[in-house]
Amino acid sequence: MSKAVAGEAAVDVANEAMTLCGGRGYRENGKLARLLRDARASHVMAPTTNLLKLWAGKALLGLPLL
């Protein structure tokens, strides 16, 4: 679950930083644009955030993971 929480927090922080910086954050070589791409990638890297949440819910209910 720590991967899921950290990944969602990273996306939220990166989105807020891009909002505060406006168009300057979207520059091709901008550090914020790279951080946002990296943060969004954490949602799709295996195991995905949705899969982690599903596993956590099943574990709490005592159901088999697969």
Secondary structure as UniProt FT lines:
FT   HELIX           2..21
FT   HELIX           22..26
FT   TURN            28..29
FT   HELIX           31..44
FT   HELIX           49..61
//
